[in-house]
Amino acid sequence: MANTPGSRKRVRKAAHRTEINKSRRTRMRGFIRKVEEAIASGDAAVASAALKAAQPEIMRSVTKGILHKNTASRKISRLSARVNAISATA
């Protein structure tokens, strides 16, 4: 248990930051889910628009410390490849 005033404050701040990070991570995942749902529906135009909206949100999570830069790039790359694949077949 936290005993000093400083350690008590760190516990409070950690809980507060955890809530902020949770909401940011949830928001990012929602954007990714919209892209995946558009890909599953097979609509290339909707999937492309969803990807355009998701890319800045994913990269914003890098600047906020939610994701590593390479992880975000990998997610964007894989989503782009899937969107391009349905665009090519459509």
Secondary structure by P-SEA (a helix, b strand, c coil): ccccaaaaaaaaaaaaaaaaaaaaaaaaaaaaaaaaaaaaaccaaaaaaaaaaaaaaaaaaaaaccccaaaaaaaaaaaaaaaaaaaaac
